[in-house]
């Protein structure tokens, strides 16, 4: 019987492996045969993800990483190459969420959003591309958000930072196509994860958010992290070998 796993032999470097989407994606990629290096400032959470992968028979490593610091990302990439022998897939998933009306939004929080969201994606691309270029079929998956393609009240700063990832991913895909490095941008909608806490608070709490989700999401519910992870595996694998420069929106039909 042939092996139906989609990432056998793939070496994945990713950021943001302690949160819900990151953990679910790491676990599913490992289940599909990938070896994974996780960079995360929450090293305890990332190590828990690694321990889950290893307990299931996989291979993974966690490296403490400050994604706002280029030297820290360079060290992550060097550590990943040492651990895995190379890199085939980059999943740039670290993110920060903040919400608030534009006239009240603190400038330092605006800067923090841009440091974590698009700037970390730039640093990761800068330091992983030389390694991805060595392989015949490599893939980059950047995590943006439906907020990066469709704004909403209280989301001006967050939407701007996630929209920057969309623009960066588009240009990066064009730049790297000649190297056969595919680049696609993942844009989740409402996902059941604590990451969305600031937005939920802005909306007036969990009950108000649940009511709004039912009104604006045609499928009438939030996604699970595992549902987003399925698409991460698809984009990382050769199942999407002719797919690049795409904005993949998973939002239950909002856009």
N, C-alpha and C positions, 0 to 999 in steps of 0.2 A: 504494500500500500504506500502511495506517495505521501510525503510530508506536506500537510495542508497549511502549515504555518507560513506566514508571509514575510517574516523578518529574520529568517535563519541566516546567520553569517553577517548580519548588519550590526554595526557598532554605532550606538546612539549617544550623543551628548545632549543633555537637556538642562534647562534651568527651571526652577519652580517645581520641585518634585515633592514638596511636603504638603501642598494644598490639594484640594479635592480633584480637580481636573488633572493636575500634574501627576498625582499618585495613581489615579485610575488609568491614565495613559501609560505611565511607566510599567504598571503591572500587566497591562494588556500587551504592550510591546514586548516585554519579557516573555509572556506566555506564547507569543508568536516567534520566539527564538532570538530576540535581540539581546546583545550585551549592552549595558547602560551605565553611563556615568552621569550622576546628578549633581549639579551645582546649586547650592541653596544657602542663604544666610541662616535659615532655621536648620542647622545641621542635625539636631535631634529628630526633627520631623522627617528630614530626608533620609536619615539612617533607618528610621522605622520603615520607610518605603523599601529601602535596600534589604532590610531584614526579611520583609514579606516576600520579596523576589527570591532571595536566597533560600528561604524556607520552602518555596515551591519548586526549587531545583534550578533556578536561574542564576545569572552572574551579574552583579552590579556593584557600584562603588559610589559613595557620597563624599563630596569635597565641599568644605565650607567656602562659600563664595559671596562676596559683596558685589552684586551685579552693577552697582553704580560706579565701581572702581575698575578701570581698565586693567591695571596690574593684577587684580584679583581674578578677572576673567582670563587673562593670559595664563595665569597659573592653573586655572581650571582646565583649560584646553591642553596645556602641557601634561597635566596629571592624567587626563583622559587618554591622550595618545600613549602615555607610558603604560596605563592599565589595559587598554584595549588593542594597542598596536596600530591604531588609525581611527579615522572617523568617516562614517558613511552617511549619517543622518544628523542634522542639527534641529532640535526642537526648542525654539526660543520662547519659553512659556512664562518666565517670571513676570509678575504684574503687580500694579498698585491701583487701588480704587479709592477715589475721594469724590464726594458730591457736595454741591452747594450752589446757590445763586451767584451769578457772575459778579454782582456788585458787592457781594460779601465774601467772595472766595479769597483766601490768603495767598499772597504771592509765593510764599515759600512752599505751599502745598502744590501750586501750579508747577514750580520747578521740580519738586519731588516726583510728580507724575511723569514729567518728561525725562528725568534722570533714569527712572526705573523702566518705563515702557519703551519708547523708541530708542533711547540712547543705549540701553543694554542690548537691544537687538543689533544695533550698529556694531558695538564692541564684539558681540558674539560672531557676527558675520566676518568682521575684520580678521579675527583670529582663527576661525574654523575654515574659511574658504581655502587657504593654502593646503589644508589636509583633505578637504572634500574634493579638490581638483585632481588628486592623485587616483581617484576611483572612477570606474567607468560609468556608474549610475548613482549619483548622490542626490540627496533631497534636503531642503530646508523647509521647515514649517514654522511660521511665525504666528503667535497668538495675538490677535487684535480683539475686536468685539463688534457686535452689531452696532454699538455706540459709535464705532469708527466709520460707519456708513450711513447711520441714521441717528441723529441727535435727539435729545429729549430734555425736558426741564431739569435743571440742576446738574446737567451732565456736560456743560460747556468745556471744562478743563479736561475731564476724563475723555470725552469724545475727541477733543483736539489731539490728545496724546495717542489715542488708539488710531485716529485717522492718519497720524504721522506714520504709524507702522504700515498701514495700507499703502501709502505712497512710497515708503521705503521698499516694501516688498515688491511692488510693481517694477520699480527701477532696478532692484537687485535681480529680479527674474530676467529682465532684458539683458543686463550686464553679464550674467553667468550662463545664459543659454548656450553660448558657444563652447562652454566647458562641460556641457551636459549635466549641469547642476540645476535641478528643478527647484523653484521657489514658489510656494503657495501660502496664502494668508488665511488663517482660520478665524472666523468671526462668530463666536457663540452668542446666543441671545441670553435669555434668563436661564440660569443654571442654579440648581438647588445646592448652594455652597456658601459658607460664611464669608467668602470673598466679597459678596455683594452687600455686606452689612451696612456700609456707609450709604449706599443708594436706598436700602430699605429704611434706614433711619430718616433719610430725607423725605421719603414718601409717607412717613407717619407710622411706621411699624409694620410688623409681619402681616397683620390682618389687612391693612390697607394695600400692601404690596400684593398679597394674594388676590385681592379683588381686582386690582389693576391688571395683573397677569391674565386673569380670566377674560377681561375686556379686550386687551390688545393682542393677545396671542391666539391666533386662530385654532391651534390645537388645544388651547384652554389650560395649559399647564407649563411648568418649568421642565427643563431637561434634567436628566441625571448626569453626573460626571462620566459614567460609563458610556452613555450615548455619545458624548463628545469624543471619548477615547477611541471609539470605533473609527471615526473619521481621521483621527491622528494616525492610526495604524495604516489606513488606506493611503494617506498622503505621504507617509514615510516609506511605504513599500513600493515595489515595482508594479503593483496593481494600478498605480497612477502614473506609469512610465511616460505617457504622452501628455501629461498634464502639468502645465507650469503657468505662472503669471495669473493665477486665478484667486478670486476672493470667495472663499467658501463660507457661506452664511448658513449657520445651523440655529435657527431661531423659532421654530414652530410656525413659521409663516408670517412673521411680522413684516419683513421686507418683501 
